[in-house]
Structure formats: structure tokens, C-alpha cells
């Protein structure tokens, strides 16, 4: 059975600390999904699509593996009413 991890955050920009967490996670899981989100209360340097591309380029150049995926994650609140 494959084990996946989801690492949510804004990653604006991705830092060595983020990369270290991903590196450590890959020692215990098969795949890390980096879920790039956006909130209304923060001013961003990059838009979500730019951050996804930056994360993909950085992680591919560092790990040279296909066990990392970068996706956009929306912060929609659920309101059942």
C-alpha cells in the first residue's frame, strides 16, 4: 500500500525550511502532495499559479523524482445553510 502525505501552505515563497520538511517526509511516505493555498488576509508576492511553477521547478531540480506533486488548494469554507 502506498502512503501519500499532503503538505498544505501558501509557500510564498518556498523556503529551505519547507524543502527540509518535504525531504524528511519522503523518508516515511511514498509521495508528497504540496497543496498551495491562498487566504484573503495576506499580501502575496506571487499568484497561486506562479507559486505552483516555482515549487515544481525547485523540487524537481532538488529531488529529481516524480514523487512530489504541486497543486492549487482553495480555501473555500463550507456553509451547510
N, C-alpha and C positions, 0 to 999 in steps of 0.2 A: 504494500500500500504506500502510495506517495503522500508525503506530507508537505502542504503549502503553508506559507505564512503571508499575512497581509501587513504591510508597514505603512500606515496612513500618516500623512503630514502635508504641510504646504511646500516644503523643500524649496524655499525661495530665499537664497539659492541652496542647492545641496551642499553639504559641508563634509569635512573629513569625519566628523562625528557620525553623520548619517551613514557614510560609507563603512565605517567601522562596525556599526550595528548590523548592516547588511552582510558584511563579511563574517561576523560571528554567527548570524542566523543561518547562513549557508552551511555551517558545520553541523547543524542539527536538523535542517529541513531540506527538502529536495528543490524547492522553488520559493523565491521571494517575489511577491507582487507589491510594487511600490505604488500606493494609491495617492495620487496628488490631488489635494483638495484646495478649496478656496473659501474664505469666510468674508463676511461683509465688514468686519471690524479691523481689517488690516490693509495697509497700502503695500502693494506688491511691486517688485522690480520687474518681474516677468509675468506674462499671462500664462494660463494653465498649459496651453499647447507648447509654448516656449520651454516651460519647465519640464514637460514630458520629454522633449527632444534633448534638452541638456542632460537629464538623468540618463536617458538611453545612451547617449554618446559617452558620458563619463563612465557608466558602469560597464559598457561593452569594452572600452579601452582598458579598464582596470581588471576585469574578471575574464574576459574573452570566453564567456559561456552564454548559453541561451536559457539559463535557469533563473533569470531575472526579467520581470516584465514591469513596465511602467504604464499606468492607466490613469485616466482622469476620474476622480471620485467627487460627485456632487454632494453638497451638504444640505439636502432637502429635508426639512423637518416634516415628520408625519403628524397629520392632524386628522383624527378619525371623524371629526364633526363636520 
